Amino acid sequence: MAFKATIGLEIHAELKTRTKMFCACINDPDEKTPNLNICPVCMAHPGSLPVINKEAVKKVLLIGTALGGNLADYTEFDRKNYFYPDIPKGYQISQYKYPLVSGGSLADVSITRVHLEEDTARSQHVAGLADQAGQSLVDYNRAGVPLMELVTEPVIHDAKTAGNFARELQLLLRYLGAGEANMEKGEMRVEANISVSADENLGTKVEVKNLNSFRSVERAIAYEIERQTKELEKGGTVVQETRGWDEVKQVTFSQRKKESSHDYRYFPDPDLPNLKIPEIQEFSKESLKKDLPELPWEKRERYRTLGFLQEQDIEQLVSDSELSNLLLQIEQILVEPALIKTAANFILNDVVGQRRKDPTWPLPDATFLAEVVRNYQNGTMAAPQAKSSILSGQMSAAISDTGALDAIARKVVNAYPQVAADYKGGKESALQFLVGQGMKESKGSANPAVLRDAILKVLQ
């Protein structure tokens, strides 16, 4: 019997804003001192009142615009009640019935909704300290940080598609300046709802929570599909539950019975006003569209129209904003397709290669790189000189001294008498060979055009 897997994703991503979601505390995900960025509001002290972060609302609406979703005319915030040490209020301020964004799609995956809520604090489980062994500590710096939640439709059927969707969402968030979405820092967390069935009906849903790398997303989904399939094949049943992912053992494990929405006892937060989105000028569709940059899929298409970039090169440029911005500046300076192609080759080979060796190496200035490309293209600079110039940030001067190059020309022609004879016999490619040997002799420092003239003079 054939079984079909169906997957829906729930992805949380922290938004890059100046302050937290409902208070004026600094939103700093890299703060190392515990409980520094806290106040009576995010710590839920009696009498403290939340205020909506306008910047966070706009970022979610911008994301919805990029996704082609429907932006809400009306929205409200709700209290989602559950009890963990990392929830200071005993409830989380979230959105339930009226999300900011409904519909849309990304990477050919349909989206159900995108809404805005606040993040929890960070629990740290202590081991090995004599006075704290077996205890858990809570750092409330993260409590109240703006958190976007995106929910897809259950239309994914394999682990690879799920992983690709998560990668594309991370890229989009970075393009929009909405968030860095570093999974290793917990700035983006993926939860996968997976079911397996033998017909078109959905099977029993199992949620795998807090997947913190793209590899974990794909491996956990693949494992869970296999686990559920084997259970059904032997006549068993799949239990609806929440499971975790053990990165070491490469298996999922049971955590708890899955809650339903009514377990959270949602109700509108009485301390926060309802929002009528069209009444806020900067939230208008026209204003949001103007704020959109070139999006990842638009950039891919533009690179394809250039006609000389391989798909892997396109992905390299699309996924690295610094490289793509450098090439964009080069395109605007050089304009001519042949020159842009040469610049792209230098970027994808020499610049990328140097950055792999030294990630702190600063990218070359676009104007400087354009000048190197022009010198290389017109023959006044050889490839080794061009590379040396790019890596050093200083223009390498080519040897144009006719005396020095005449000596190299004579040496090369004398070393290859048969090649010289071939050229005299009408074989044009023989001249290029001799020039190449002369460049080797000069260790790449000769002006290729002047060297060519010197060799021709010797041959004649």
N, C-alpha and C positions, 0 to 999 in steps of 0.2 A: 504494500500500500504506500502511495506517495503522500508525503506530508509537505505542507506549505507553511513557511514562517512569515509572520507579519510583525513589523516593528514600528513603534512610534517613539520619538525622542522628546525628552523634556530637558532643556538646556538652560542653566542659570549662568549669567555672566555679570560680574561687577562692572558698574559704569564708572567712567573716569570723569568725576566731577570735583569741584573744589571742596565741597562740604558733603556731609552725610545726607540721607534722604529726608529726614524730618527735623534736623537740628543744624546748628552752625559749627559743629565739630569738624575738624579737618579730615578729609577722606584721603588717608595715606596708607596704601596697602603694604608699604615697605617699612613702616615703623616697627622697630625692634623692641622698644620699651613697652612692656605690657600696661594696659589700662591708662595710657597717656591721653589719647584723643577721646575723652568721654565727658559727658555733662549730665545734668539732671534729666534731660529729655531722653537721651538714648539709654540711660540707666533706669528709666521709668520711675523716677521719684514722684511721690504724690504731689499733685497740683501742677506738674509740668505738662505743657501742651505742645504737640507737634505742629510743624509748619512744612508744607509741601515744597520740595526742591524743584523749582521751575526748570532748571537746567537738565535735570534727570528726565523730566517729562518730555522735554523737547528731543532729547537723544533717542528715546524710545519711539517717538513719532517720526523721527528722521529714519530710524531703522525700518519702521513700517512703510515709509514712503519708498525706500530703496527696494523693499521686498514686493512692492506692488500691492500691499494690503489695504484694507478699508480702515481709515482712521475714525475713531469714535467721535460722535457729536457730543456725547455725554459720557462721563465716567465718574466713578466713585471709588474710594478705598474702603476695604473691609478688614475686619479683625478675624484672623485665622487662629483659632484657639488650640494650642497644644503646649505641653509642659516638658521642657528640657532645661538643664542648667544654663545653656547658651542662649536662651530666650528671656531677656530681663523682664519683660512685661507679663510673661505668661501667655502671650499671644503675639503673632506676627502681623504687622500691617501689610496687607497684600491687596489684590484685586480678584474678584470672583465673577460676578455676573456681567460686569461692564468693563472688559479689558480695553486698553488704549488702542490696540490693533487687532483686527480680525482678518483672516484669510491671507493671501499672498503666497509666494513660493520662492524657493531657493534651491539651486542645483537640481531642478526638476522634481523637487519634493514639496508637496502642498503643506501649507502651514495653517494650523487651527487658530492660534492666537499668540499675541505677545503682550505681556502685562508687566507692571512695575510693582516692586515690593522692597522690603528692607532685608538686608542680610543678617545672619545670626552672628553671635560671638564665636570665638575659636576655642574649642576644648583641647587641652593638651594632657595626655595621659602619662603620668610620671612613673618612671621605673628606675630603680637603682639608687635613689636617694634615701638615706636612713630615716630621715624625719618626714618623708613624703611618699614612701613606697606604697604603691597601690592606690594613690590618690589621683584625682583629676583636677587640673587647674584651668581657669577660664580667663582668656584675654578678651576684654570687651572693646578693643580698638575697632574691630570689624563690625560690631553690633550697630545696625542702622545704616550701613553703607548701601547706596542705591544698587538694587539687584534687578536685572531684567530676566524674565523667564519666558522662553519661547517653547511652544508646544507644537509638534508636527502632527499631521494626520497619520493614521496607521497605514501608510502606503509604501513603506520600505520593506524589502523582502530578503536582504542579505547584509552581511556585516560590512562589506566594502562600501556599499552605498551610504550606510550610516556614518562610517568614518569620513567619507568624502564630504558629506553634508556638514559635519562638525568642523572640518577644516575650512570649508568655504564660509561658514558663519564667523569663525575667528578672523578670517581675512577681511570680511565685510566690516566687522566691528572696528578693526584697526584702520581701515580706509576712512570710515566715518569719524574717527577720533572718539568713538563711543567708549572704547575700553581696549586694554591690551590683551585681555583674555588669555593670559599665560596659564595653561592648565597645571603646570608644575607648582605654581603659587596658589592654586585654588581659585584663581580669578574667573575661571570658567569650569563648570562641572556638568557632566553629562549623565543623565539617567535614561536607561533604555527599558521600554515596556515591550516584552517579547511574548508572543503566543505562537503555538504550532497547532495546525488542524489538518484533517484529512479531506476537508471540503472547503467551500467558499465562506463558511461561517468562521468567525474568529474563535480561537481556542481560549483557554484560561490564561489570563494575563499575569505575567511575572515581571516585577520591576527590579532591575539591577541598578543600584544607586552609586552615586559619587565616583564615577569613572574619571580619572584625572590625567589621562593621556589618550591620544588617538589610537595608539596601539592597544591600550586596555579596552577601549570602546569596541574595537573590532574583535579582539580575542574573547572578551566576555560574551558578546552577542553570539559569536560562533559556538562557544562552549555551551551556552544556554539552549541554543537551537538543537544541538546534538543531544544534550541531556533530556530535554522535553520529548524529542523524537524517540529516543530509546525507551522512555517511560511509557509512551503511548503504544509503541510497537509490542511491548510485552503485556499490554492489556491494562496498564495502570492508569492513574489519573494524575494530572498536574495540579498542584496546590497553588491557589492564589496567595502570593506572599511577596515580601520585599527581601531581596538577596543582596549580598555584598560580593565583591570580587577580590580574591586572594591573588595578588600579583606574583607571589613566590610559587605557590602551588598551581597557578593557572586554572583555578576552578572558582565557581560561584558557591556561596554558602548561605544558608537560611539565616535571616536576621529577625524578622517579625512578621506577623500577620499584616497584610496590606490594609491601610485605612481607606475608608470611602469619604467622599466630600462631606456627608452629614456628620461624620465623626469630628470634624473641625468646627462645627457650629458657627459657620460664617454669619456675620451681620455687619451692616455698614458702620464704619467708625464714626461715632458721634462728635469726635473732636476735630474732624477734617471736613472742609467744604466739598460739595460736589463741583465738578469741573464741566463747563460747557465749552468744549474745545474751539468751535468756530468763533466764539466771542473774543478769543485771544489772538491778536493780529499775527504775532510771530509763529503761531501754530497753524496758520492757514496753509493749504496745500501748495499754493503758489510760492509762498515764502520758503517752505521746506524744500521744494524742488530746486530752488535757486541755491540752497545750501549744500546740495548733493555734489560730491566730487565725481570724477570719473570712477565708475565702479569696477570691481575686478573683472566681471564678464565683459564689460565694455572695453576694458584695456586689452583683454585677450583678443577680442575681435579686431581691434585696431592694429595690434602687432601682427595678426595673421595677414592683414591687408598689405603689410610691408613686403611680404612674399619671400623673405630670405631667412626667417627665424624658424627653427625647429620647435616642436611642441614643448620639449623639455626646457629649451631656452626661454620660451614664452612663460612657462610656469616659474622659472627662476626669477624673471623680471617682475612678474605679477606678485609673487610672494615676498619680494624684497622692495619695500617702498623707496629706500635710498637709491638702489640701482635703477629702478624705473623712473624716478624723478631725474636722475642724472641723464638717462637716455632721452627723456622728454626735453630737457634743456638743450641737449645736443641736437635733437631734431629741429628745434626752433632756430638754432644758430647756423647749422650746416645746410639744411633744407634739401640739398641734392641727395637723391636716394643712394647713389654709390658711396658718397661720403658717410651717410648715416649707417650703411651696412658695415663699412670699415670700423666706424666708432663702436658699433654693437659688438663686433668681433673682439676688439680690444677690451671692452667692458666684460664680456662673458668669459674671456680667457684670462687675460692678465690681471684685471681688477678683481674678478671673483677669486682667482688663484691666490692673489696676495692676501685677500681678506680671510681665506681659509687658513693661511699660515698665521696671520695676525689679525684677529677680529677687531682690534683697536685701531688698525691702520685707517687713517682718514681718506675718504674718497677724493679723487682729483677734482679740481675746479673744472666746470663744464667748458668755460672759455679756453682754459689752458689745454684741455683734452682736444677740443676742436682744432686748435692750432697744431697740435701734434699730428692729428689726422690729416690736415691739409698738407703738412710737410711730407708726411709719408706718401700720400697719394700723388703729389707732384714730383716725387723722386728725389727730393733733397734730404730725405732721412730714410735710412734703412730700418727694417723691422727691429733689430736689436737696439738701435738708438731710440726708436719710438717707445719700446717697452721700458728701456732704462729711464727715459724722460717721464713716463707715466708713473713709474714706481718711486722715482726720486722727487718728483714734483718740480724738477728743473730741466729746462730744455737742453738736451745734449747737442753739442755742436758737431757737425759732420766735418771730416777731414776733406777740404777742398783744395789743399795745396797741390798744385799741378806737379811740382817736382817730386813730392812723396808718392803721388798716385802714378806718375809716369814710371817710377821704379817698380811699383807693384805690378803695373801693366806688363812691363817687359818680363818680369819674373814669371808671371802666369803664362804668357804666350810662349815663352821658351820651355816651360814645364810641360806644355800640352801641344806639341807641334802638329800632331794629327788633327786635333780639334781646330787649330788655326787653319790647317789646310782645308778642312771641311767647310769652314766659313768662307774661305776664299773660293771654294767650289760652289757656293750658293746656298749652303745650309745655314739659315738664319738662327736656328736654335743653338748653334755652336757658340754664337756670340753671348747668349744669355748664360750658357754654362761657364764661359770664361769670366763674365762679370760676377757670377756666383762664387767662383774660386777666388776672385780678387777681394770680394767682401769678406770671405773667410780669412784671407791673408791679413786683412786690416782689422780683424776681430770685430767686424760690423760697424766700424767707425768711419768708413769712407762715405763720401757723398756718391750715391749710386750713379747719378747722371754724369758727374765729372769723371768718375772711374770708367764709365762706358766710353766716353769720348777719348780717354787716354788709351784704352785698349784698341779702339778703332784706329787711332793714330799709329800705334805700333803695327797693327795688322796691315795697314796701308803703306 
